[in-house]
Amino acid sequence: MSSVTIKILPAGKTVEATEGSNLFEVLTAIEPRLADRQKSDKDGSFGHVFIQEGRKGLSKTSREENEKLDAIVGVGSKSRLADMVTVLGTENVTVELLGFDYAGL
């Protein structure tokens, strides 16, 4: 299995992820408070992130993910829902966390 680096903005921290990893699980490994936020966001946007670099290193957007993204305010061409993304292990990825208190990162 191949391994890639996931860079998390705006904190600038990095974490290694292996092929087949769920992006949300990778992010919660470095910031467990994200899992608590998942429980409080009823609109499903808890995993809304911007993929700044390395989109081809992630699974393609599914129909279900597109439908959920359509319901979220502030979605752009770089938007993904981290809990619905699989790391392919083909290239490094830079992820920008949105709407989160970064003081603890």
Secondary structure by P-SEA (a helix, b strand, c coil): cbbbbbbbccccbbbbbcccccaaaaaaaaccaaaaaaaacccccccbbbbcccccccccccaaaaaaaaacccccccccccccccccccbbbbbbbcccccccc
